[in-house]
Amino acid sequence: MTATAASPAGMGRQSGHRDRYLLGDSTAEVEHLAHQAEVYAEEAEQLLDLVGVTAGSSAIDVGCGVLGILPLLCARAGPVGRVVGLERETRILDAARQYAAERGLPVEFVQGDATSLDLPSDSFDFVHERTVLLNVQRPAAVIGEMTRIARPGGVIDLQEPDFSSCVCDPPHPAWDPLLAELLAAYRRNGKNFNSGRRIARDLRAAGLTDVQVRVTARLTQPGEYYQTFLLTLTSLMRDQIITGGRLTAADFDAQAESLRAHLAQPGTLTCQPTMLQAWGTKP
Ligand SMILES: C[S@@+](CC[C@H](N)C(=O)[O-])C[C@H]1O[C@@H](n2cnc3c(N)ncnc32)[C@H](O)[C@@H]1O
């Protein structure tokens, strides 16, 4: 699929929100989100097996990106079910509509802000989000809204990363500084990149019952898409990292180039962020 209204990598328009999506809406981010949906489908399938999304279910993917877990939800909910994709960013939502049309997915798309949903209470059997909480300043507001729109007895589930597992071997001198700059740029914007470790606690705080949590890990090698995940993120955040003042543009580019060459070397392994998955039931 080719995204429409292309803009140069890392130079996408932002939608003007104060709590804007830091990775932007460039073609590079649209393409990255498509990869994310594909690569993380395996973990998502495991989760859906555990929470039991069945034929006829009504399900929503909040902050669905360009695909999220919508294909998996459609396959499980079936023709009598209902699958909604909610996304705030116009250009990402346009790409999502296009991807869904190309795949024949019967998704109802809604544009909206996950912290203040214009959707009725008590309406979904299954309410899901993945990697949205790390991208908002008020994750509790998102969980509160997800809980509100779930029906009593419905399941709310969250998938969020933890970057403490994000390592490279053999070590490279640019890995830790680039990771640290990425986390710092998120912090400067009031966001927590290590959102995964607290999601079970957050669900309990929102009043959900039977809260369960699990973790998945991912190891990558040269040639695999996620081998360069850190570089993908830092490239999307390049301007904001440089604005932080600890790396000049020239330093940033030199470090990124050197790390890219290292990651391509046979034998270089990376452990990607662990993905924590937590789910609970609305009483
Ligand atoms: C890292 S992406 C994840 C996309 C998708 N969940 C997936 O796993 O492939 C985060 C998504 O959340 C969206 N987003 C960020 N803040 C949002 C908000 N307040 N309301 C709705 N969507 C939001 C972004 O536009 C982006 O598409």
The ligand as a Tripos MOL2 file, in Angstrom:
@<TRIPOS>MOLECULE
LIG
   27    29     1     0     0
SMALL
NO_CHARGES

@<TRIPOS>ATOM
      1 C1          2.5390    3.9650   18.2650 C.3       1 LIG1
      2 S1          1.0680    4.1980   17.3960 S.3       1 LIG1
      3 C2          0.2570    2.6240   17.6050 C.3       1 LIG1
      4 C3         -0.7850    2.3370   16.5790 C.3       1 LIG1
      5 C4         -1.5170    0.9980   16.7610 C.3       1 LIG1
      6 N1         -2.1480    0.9260   18.0470 N.3       1 LIG1
      7 C5         -0.5630   -0.1570   16.5910 C.2       1 LIG1
      8 O1         -0.2090   -0.7860   17.5830 O.co2     1 LIG1
      9 O2         -0.1650   -0.4350   15.4570 O.co2     1 LIG1
     10 C6          0.1110    5.2400   18.4250 C.3       1 LIG1
     11 C7         -1.1730    5.7080   17.7440 C.3       1 LIG1
     12 O3         -1.9810    6.4020   18.6870 O.3       1 LIG1
     13 C8         -2.5220    7.5540   18.0470 C.3       1 LIG1
     14 N2         -2.8270    8.5140   19.1050 N.ar      1 LIG1
     15 C9         -1.9460    9.2180   19.8540 C.ar      1 LIG1
     16 N3         -2.6150    9.9770   20.7430 N.ar      1 LIG1
     17 C10        -3.9420    9.7350   20.5470 C.ar      1 LIG1
     18 C11        -5.1320   10.2030   21.1670 C.ar      1 LIG1
     19 N4         -5.0950   11.0810   22.1780 N.pl3     1 LIG1
     20 N5         -6.3080    9.7370   20.7160 N.ar      1 LIG1
     21 C12        -6.3630    8.8400   19.6910 C.ar      1 LIG1
     22 N6         -5.2640    8.3610   19.0630 N.ar      1 LIG1
     23 C13        -4.0750    8.8010   19.4950 C.ar      1 LIG1
     24 C14        -1.4240    7.9990   17.1170 C.3       1 LIG1
     25 O4         -1.9150    8.8500   16.1130 O.3       1 LIG1
     26 C15        -0.9140    6.6720   16.5920 C.3       1 LIG1
     27 O5         -1.6330    6.2440   15.4710 O.3       1 LIG1
@<TRIPOS>BOND
     1     1     2 1
     2     2     3 1
     3     2    10 1
     4     3     4 1
     5     4     5 1
     6     5     6 1
     7     5     7 1
     8     7     8 2
     9     7     9 1
    10    10    11 1
    11    11    12 1
    12    11    26 1
    13    12    13 1
    14    13    14 1
    15    13    24 1
    16    14    15 ar
    17    14    23 ar
    18    15    16 ar
    19    16    17 ar
    20    17    18 ar
    21    17    23 ar
    22    18    19 1
    23    18    20 ar
    24    20    21 ar
    25    21    22 ar
    26    22    23 ar
    27    24    25 1
    28    24    26 1
    29    26    27 1
@<TRIPOS>SUBSTRUCTURE
     1 LIG1         1 GROUP 0 **** ****
